[in-house]
Amino acid sequence: MSKILVVDDEPTLVATLRYNLEREGYEVLEAADGESALSVARSGRPDLIVLDLMLPGLNGLEVCRILRRDMAVPILMLTAKVEDVDKVVGLELGADDYVTKPFSMRELLARVRALLRRGAASTTAEVDVLKAGDLEVDLRRRRASRNGQELKLKPKEFELLAFFLQNRGLAFTRDKLLDEVWGYEFAADTRTVDVHVSWLRQKIEDEPARPTRLITVRGVGYRFEG
């Protein structure tokens, strides 16, 4: 049974999330503020964290930043803000995905299932290590390196790089990448893909502005040349 930590200071929302998540068969932990979230996450070792952006004390972005230093647990951020900067900052600090309030429970549950599925898939892959030139991705240990030096990748950066290495030479649309890496098929912001591709290029390209590995395919999306 997967364990999910819900971090939000709205009791009604927490109760609603608990009810729906438990109906799906998940064990639910709760925290109502940033400090409690850190404590429960460290002691409870959840398989996924649903984390509100606006929290008393430490806000969700700060909690995300601290948690990301300690563990690789998938983080789904909840935000009432619609500005793109909030979403991008959350992703930059290590969140795997976000849902903007108000959201449908069907959408949230789909994203929860997708994040848990991706995490499980990375530990049961038939091939443990993927290589492309000086790049090496260890799926079981969730580590990536270049020229023997470990790359500091956020969770979705890692999964995106692994997907590209598993499908080198093939071009994928942004929507297809959202489906394959983020795991949901309904409409989503494809800029999420662009942000992660940009971050990856900073780490795997000699000249990120003129990439030779992670190529933009005009009118389509992206392709990895290994």
N, C-alpha and C positions, 0 to 999 in steps of 0.2 A: 504494500500500500504506500503510495507516494504521500509525502508530508509537505504541506504548504503553509507558509507563514504569511498571514494577512496583517499588514501594518497600516492602520488608518485610525483617525481619532473621531470618526463618525460612527457611533454605536449601531445605528440602524443599518448603515451600509455594511458594517462588519458582520452583523447578524444575517443579512441577506446573502453575503458572500459565503459565510459558513454554511448556511442551509443548502445552497446550491452546490458548493464544492463537496460537501459530505454526501449529497445525493449522487454525485458522480463517483463516490468511493474513495475520496481523499481524506486523509487525516488533517485537521486544521489547527494551527497554532495562531495566537493573536498577540498583537502589541499595539498600544495606542499612542506611542511617542517614539522619538528617535533613539533615546537611550535604551528603552525597553526592547526595541527592535534589535539592537546590537546584541543585547544580553540573550534574548530568546534565540536568535539566529546561531549564536556561538554554542549555546547549550543544547538546542533542539536539533541542529544540523538538518534543516529542511531541504527538500529536493527542489523547491522553487519558492521565491518570495514575491508576493504581490505588495508593492510598496507605494504608498501615497506620496506625492511630491510635497504637499503642504502639511507639515507636522509640527506640533509644539516642541520646543527645544531644538534639537538637531532636525533640520529639514530633510526631506527625502533625498535630495542630491548629495548632501553631506553623508548621510547614512550609506547611500550607494557607494560613494567614494571609499569609505572606510571598509565596508564589507568586501569590496572588490580586492582589497589588499590581502584579505584573510582567506577568501574562499571563491570558488568558481561557480557557485550556485546561480542558476538562471534568475534574472530579476525582471519582473514585469511592472513598469511604473504606471501609476494612476495620476492623472493630472487634470485639473479643471482649467488650466491655461491653454490657450490655443496658439500662442505665439510659437513660431517654428524654433526660435532660439531655445526655448525650454526643452523641446523635444531633442534637439541636437545636443544640448549640454548633457541631458540625461544619458543619451547614447554614448557620448564621449567619456563620461565617467564610468561606463561599464554596464549600463542597463541593456538588456537584450531586446526589449520591445516596450511599447507604451500604449495605453488606452486613454483617450480623452473623455472625461466626464461631461455629460451623461453618456453612458455606454449601454449597449444591450448585453444581457447576461450571456446570450448565445455567442456573441463576439468574444467576450472575455474568456469563456470556457474553451472556445476554439483555440485561442492563443495560449492558454494554459496547457492544453493537450499538446499543442505543437511544440512548445518549449520543452516539455517533459519528454516528448518523443525524440526530439533532436538530441537531448542529453543522453538518453538511453542508447540511441543509435551509435553515438560516438564511442561508447564503451563496448559495443558488440560487433564492431566492423570486422569483416573477414581479413582485411589487410591492415596490419598494425601501423606500418610506416609507409608514407608516401614521399617520393623524392622527385625533384625537378631541378637539375643543375645543382647549385649550392643551397637550395632550399630543401628542408626535411621537415615533415609533419608527422609526429607520433600521435596517432589517434587514441591509443589506449591511455597514454599518459597526458594527453591534451597539451602537448608542447610542440612548438615550432621553432626552428633555428635556421640561420643563414650563415654559411661559412663556419659552422660550429658554434655560433653565438646565439643564445636563446633570444627569440623575438618576444617582446612584451605585447601580446595580443589580447584584446578584449574578447569575450566569449563568441560574439557573432563574427568578429574578424577571423577568429580561428576557424569557425565552421564554414565561413565563406571561402577562405583559402583552401581548406580541405576539399570542399565541393569542386572548386576550380581544378585542383590537382587531379581529382578523380575523373574529371571530364575535360581534360586539356584538349585544346584545339576546337572545341565546340562553342558556338556563340549562343548566348542566352539573353532573353529579354529581361528587363527589370522585373516585370510581373512574374516571370518564370522563376527568377532568383528568389523573389519574395516567397513564392510557393514552396520551392525546394529547400531553402535555407531557414526562412522564418516560419514556414509551415502553414500559411493560411492562404486561401484562394479568393476570399472576398476583397473588395476594393481597399487598397491601402496606399499610403504615401510612398511612391517609388523613390523619393529623394532619400529615404532611409538607405537604399542600396547605394546610391551615389556617394553618400557620406562615408559608408564603410569601405567602398572601393578606394576613395581618396585616402583614407587612413592606411589601408593596406599598401597602396603605392608608396607612401612615405617610408615604409618599412622593408619592402622587397625590391624596389626599383633603384637603380643607380641615379637616375634622373627622373623623379616622379612627374615632372611636367612633360617629359617625353618618354612615356612608358614603353618598354619593349616586352614586358611579360603580360601585364594585365591591360589588354588592349580594348579601347572603345571601338565598337563596330557601329559605324554611323547608320542610324535608322533602325538599329536592332537593339543593342545593349552592350554586353562585354564578352570577351573571350580570353582565355589564358593560353599563352604560348609557352610551352615547357621545353 
